[in-house]
Amino acid sequence: AELRAAIAKDLKERKGVEYNPQTEIVVGNGAKQCVYQGLMAACGEGDEVIIPAPYWPSYPEMALLVGAKPVILETKVQDGYLINPSDLDRCLSQHPKAKVLMLCNPSNPTGGVHSTELLAEIARVVQKYPQIVILADEIYERLVYTSDGKCTSFASLPDMFHRTITLNGFSKSHAMTGFRLGYLAAPARFAKAVATLQGQITSCASSVSQAAGVAALRDVGEEWLLSNVEIMKSKRDYVLGELEKMKDVEVAVPPNGAFYVLPDVSK
């Protein structure tokens, strides 16, 4: 309960999204478990899941495990490997069985960051398809290298809260990978379904990890988190510089978030 309250406080203060910590937040054994359980709550046999590419390899496998069909939405280098709203609209119109849109922002593996304006355009497209639930994987939202360092929560956009399942955790933001601590924040109907599923799978995250999560949110200052972003940015710049020296290797879209670089070695 203490960790869920701390998460709700953080989301309200930083992201402008208000959740009831008792009924709308579920703490799991890592964000990966929360992604899978979110899919289980949002779709099932015969449904389709829209997955923008390039993508984290677990997304389509998780969709298959819940009995759904993954539908790959190709993104373009000229769009920065970000979702093109017109392409998304076309994809959704061609796939009436689609129930879920996976939205990884910042992106794994491209490091692309969807701006607030682009997210708003995506939201306007999604409004035309009321059956679509957005699984917003925001695990890298603390690692953004743009000038404003901003990563807008999809659930904070107008009319998107009731249909968004937000996924996050501590492994990336606080370098707590081994603690296996993630969380899902969603309207009560989704959170209740996820909690019911988790109750028959792993029950809960370990008490040690939960205590560490409370300490991370309560005791780790913003200054440390921002300094960590600067360290990661310098590492990104170093990798980009080294790749630039390599013959026939091109990075068409330098990453603005996360800790990935997607070089083109096709030449």
SULLIN-V581221 format. One line per field, one symbol per residue. ss: DSSP state (@ for helix, = for strand, . for the rest). psi: psi as a letter, one per 30 degrees, with the letter a starting at -180 (. if undefined). burial: 1 if it has 24 or more other ideal C-beta (glycine too) atoms within 12 Angstrom, else 0. A space follows every 10 residues. Layout:
# SULLIN-V581221
ss: ???
psi: ???
burial: ???
This chain:
# SULLIN-V581221
ss: .@@@@@@@@@ @@@@@..... ....====.. @@@@@@@@@@ @@.....=== ===....@@@ @@@@@...== ====..@@@. ....@@@@@@ @@@@...=== ====...... .....@@@@@ @@@@@@.... ..=====... ...=...... ...@@@.... @@@======. ......@@@. .=====.@@@ @@@@@@@@@. ......@@@@ @@@@@@@@@. .@@@@@@@@@ @@@@@@@@@@ @@@@.....= ......=... ...=...
psi: eeeeeeeeee eeeefgkkkj fefgkkklil feeeeeeeee fflakflkkk jkkllkffee eeeeegglkk jkjklkefgg glkjeeeeee eeffiffkfk jkjjjlkjgf gkjkleeeee eeeeeeffif fkkkjjjhfg ffikglefgk jkkefflkgf efgkjkkaaf eeeghheffi jllkklleee eeeeeeeefg dfdllkeeee eeeeeeeefj leeeeeeeee eeeeeeeeee eeeffkkgkk jejkkglahl kiljgf.
burial: 0011111101 1001101010 1001111111 1111111111 1110001111 1111110111 0110010111 1010100011 1111101110 1100100111 1111111111 1111110110 0110110010 0111111111 1111100011 1111111001 1011111111 1111010011 1111111001 1011101100 0100100011 0111011001 0000100110 0110010011 0000000000 1011111111 1110000
